[in-house]
Amino acid sequence: MIKEAAKIKLAEQIRNVRKNENLSQEQVGQKMNVTRQAIYKWESGKGYPDI
């Protein structure tokens, strides 16, 4: 299980990389083969990617 601090850091990193690359959540989702909603959940800390 991922600790809360790690979830927050992961959410921030995903958001920062996406914004630095000037990509939408939809575009990131397409590149990663996941939905836009999955990217939203990851960025908001409401979920995290399966590894």
Helices and strands as residue ranges (DSSP letters): H 4-20, H 25-32, H 36-44
